[in-house]
Amino acid sequence: MPGTLPGKVPKNREIVPPFELPDSTGTPRRLSELVSRGALALVFFRGHW
């Protein structure tokens, strides 16, 4: 289901599975779409926007 990840937290430099999450505007973003543009750093914030 989009917007969910398995319970395992990836470690630094570990390959993560494909996923889709909403950005800060609510637009769904796919990991593959972002990686195709170049280097990527993932940052997760707890709480609500």
FENCORMO-V491741 format. One record per run of one state. SS is the DSSP state (H for helix, E for strand, C for the rest). FROM is the first residue (numbers start at 1). TO is the last residue. Records with the same first field share a line. If there is no record, write none. Layout:
BEGIN
SS: FROM-TO + FROM-TO
END
This chain:
BEGIN
C: 1-19 + 23-27 + 36-49
E: 20-22 + 28-30
H: 31-35
END
